[in-house]
Amino acid sequence: MKKDKTRDEINEKYLRALADYQNLQKQTDLWREEFVQYASSNLVRKLLEILDDLENAQEHIADEGLKLIIEKLQNILREEGVVELELTGKEYNPAEAEVISTEPASPAATQGGPGEKENIIAKVLQKGYRLKDKIIRPAKVIVWAKL
């Protein structure tokens, strides 16, 4: 009887240890996959800064070569899973954007009429980007607010 009890306890401990090991192995596989998937995010952030500079330069310089470089960089980033966040006119979400400033919403909007609504993004000052399913750079925006 005591042998059976001891054997059952050992068997139960073994099964728990095995389940813990399998869970750890699954978690490690997920971490490894996520690491590989997002290892390039620091490089992508730096490339986004260069893209911003090129786009700003394009606003002041009409040059076909500059336009081609910007398009090529955008295509490379897109191929790597980088997506620009389209936020203008959408409701402000702090996970996607950082409010830099506010603009007064029209009186009609605050009374439920047509016009700009509160907490809606009026203008994007710096584009935000997502890499696969994670925000790697939140946008910097101006939001309509009741003043």
C-alpha positions as CSV (number, residue, x, y, z in Angstrom):
1,M,0.0,0.0,0.0
2,K,2.7,2.4,0.9
3,K,4.6,1.5,-2.2
4,D,1.5,2.1,-4.4
5,K,1.0,5.5,-2.7
6,T,4.7,6.5,-3.2
7,R,4.6,5.3,-6.8
8,D,1.4,7.3,-7.5
9,E,3.0,10.4,-5.9
10,I,6.1,10.0,-8.0
11,N,4.1,9.5,-11.1
12,E,2.0,12.6,-10.4
13,K,5.1,14.7,-9.8
14,Y,6.6,13.3,-13.1
15,L,3.4,14.2,-15.0
16,R,3.4,17.7,-13.5
17,A,7.1,18.3,-14.3
18,L,6.5,17.0,-17.9
19,A,3.6,19.4,-18.4
20,D,5.6,22.3,-17.0
21,Y,8.5,21.4,-19.3
22,Q,6.1,21.3,-22.3
23,N,4.6,24.6,-21.4
24,L,8.0,26.2,-21.0
25,Q,9.0,24.8,-24.4
26,K,5.9,26.3,-26.1
27,Q,6.6,29.6,-24.4
28,T,10.2,29.6,-25.4
29,D,9.2,28.8,-29.0
30,L,6.8,31.8,-29.0
31,W,9.5,34.1,-27.5
32,R,12.0,33.0,-30.2
33,E,9.5,33.5,-33.0
34,E,8.6,36.9,-31.7
35,F,12.3,37.9,-31.3
36,V,13.0,36.9,-34.9
37,Q,9.9,38.7,-36.2
38,Y,10.7,42.0,-34.4
39,A,14.5,41.9,-34.3
40,S,14.6,44.4,-37.1
41,S,12.4,47.0,-35.4
42,N,15.3,49.2,-34.2
43,L,16.7,49.4,-37.7
44,V,13.2,50.0,-39.1
45,R,12.7,52.9,-36.7
46,K,16.0,54.5,-37.9
47,L,15.0,54.0,-41.5
48,L,11.6,55.7,-40.8
49,E,13.5,58.8,-39.5
50,I,15.4,58.9,-42.9
51,L,12.1,58.5,-44.7
52,D,10.7,61.4,-42.8
53,D,13.7,63.6,-43.7
54,L,13.4,62.6,-47.4
55,E,9.6,63.3,-47.4
56,N,10.2,66.7,-45.8
57,A,12.9,67.5,-48.4
58,Q,10.5,66.5,-51.2
59,E,8.0,69.2,-50.0
60,H,10.7,71.8,-50.8
61,I,12.5,70.2,-53.7
62,A,10.7,68.9,-56.8
63,D,13.2,66.2,-57.9
64,E,12.3,62.9,-59.7
65,G,15.3,61.1,-58.2
66,L,14.3,62.0,-54.7
67,K,10.8,60.8,-55.5
68,L,12.1,57.4,-56.7
69,I,14.3,57.0,-53.6
70,I,11.3,57.6,-51.3
71,E,9.2,55.1,-53.3
72,K,11.9,52.5,-53.1
73,L,12.4,52.9,-49.4
74,Q,8.6,52.8,-48.9
75,N,8.4,49.6,-50.9
76,I,11.2,48.0,-48.9
77,L,9.6,48.8,-45.6
78,R,6.2,47.5,-46.9
79,E,7.9,44.2,-48.0
80,E,9.2,43.9,-44.4
81,G,5.7,44.3,-43.0
82,V,5.8,48.0,-42.1
83,V,2.4,49.7,-42.5
84,E,1.7,53.4,-42.1
85,L,-1.1,54.2,-39.7
86,E,-4.0,56.1,-41.4
87,L,-5.3,58.2,-38.6
88,T,-6.6,61.6,-39.9
89,G,-10.4,61.8,-39.2
90,K,-10.3,58.8,-36.9
91,E,-10.9,58.7,-33.2
92,Y,-7.8,59.3,-31.1
93,N,-6.3,56.1,-29.7
94,P,-3.4,56.6,-27.3
95,A,-1.9,53.2,-28.4
96,E,-1.5,54.6,-31.9
97,A,-0.8,58.3,-31.4
98,E,0.6,61.0,-29.1
99,V,-1.3,64.2,-28.9
100,I,1.0,67.2,-29.5
101,S,-1.7,69.8,-29.6
102,T,-5.4,70.4,-29.7
103,E,-7.7,72.5,-31.9
104,P,-11.1,73.7,-30.9
105,A,-14.0,71.6,-32.2
106,S,-16.7,73.6,-33.8
107,P,-19.7,74.6,-31.6
108,A,-22.0,72.5,-33.9
109,A,-19.9,69.4,-33.1
110,T,-20.2,69.9,-29.3
111,Q,-24.0,70.2,-29.7
112,G,-24.2,67.0,-31.7
113,G,-24.5,68.7,-35.1
114,P,-22.2,68.3,-38.1
115,G,-18.6,69.5,-38.0
116,E,-15.5,68.4,-36.3
117,K,-16.1,66.1,-33.4
118,E,-14.2,66.0,-30.1
119,N,-11.4,63.5,-29.7
120,I,-11.0,63.1,-33.5
121,I,-7.6,63.4,-35.1
122,A,-7.5,66.7,-37.1
123,K,-4.0,66.5,-38.4
124,V,-1.0,64.1,-38.4
125,L,2.3,65.9,-37.7
126,Q,4.5,62.8,-37.8
127,K,3.3,59.5,-39.3
128,G,3.0,56.5,-37.2
129,Y,3.9,53.0,-38.2
130,R,3.0,49.4,-37.4
131,L,5.4,46.4,-37.9
132,K,3.3,43.4,-38.5
133,D,0.9,43.6,-35.5
134,K,2.9,46.0,-33.2
135,I,3.1,49.7,-33.2
136,I,6.7,50.6,-33.6
137,R,6.3,54.3,-33.8
138,P,3.2,56.1,-32.6
139,A,2.0,59.1,-34.7
140,K,2.2,62.7,-33.4
141,V,-1.1,64.3,-33.9
142,I,-3.4,67.3,-33.4
143,V,-6.8,66.4,-32.0
144,W,-10.1,68.4,-32.0
145,A,-11.2,69.1,-28.5
146,K,-13.9,71.1,-26.7
147,L,-12.3,74.2,-25.3
